[in-house]
Amino acid sequence: MGFKVEFHIKGFFIKDPGLCYKGGEKKPVSGLDLDRWSYFEATDHIKGFDSTFDRFGDRVWWKVVDGSLEHDLK
């Protein structure tokens, strides 16, 4: 059994008063293996959602699906 994350792409975060995500898309991915989870696995998923993604120039943020943006964003 794996874990599930939610990627936030093509939008932006604001604090009003808590952290919120505006615009863009939320892309959940499930069945991930914690022992294999890495930056490169995450960026491969993002590249699949957005072909313009630049793994060396764009910032990457993710969280566990049931986590909060305020406390669990990585």
PyMOL commands that set and color helices and strands:
alter all, ss='L'
color gray80, all
select helices_A, chain A and resi 39-49+69-72
alter helices_A, ss='H'
color red, helices_A
select strands_A, chain A and resi 3-15+19-32+62-64
alter strands_A, ss='S'
color yellow, strands_A
deselect
rebuild
show_as cartoon
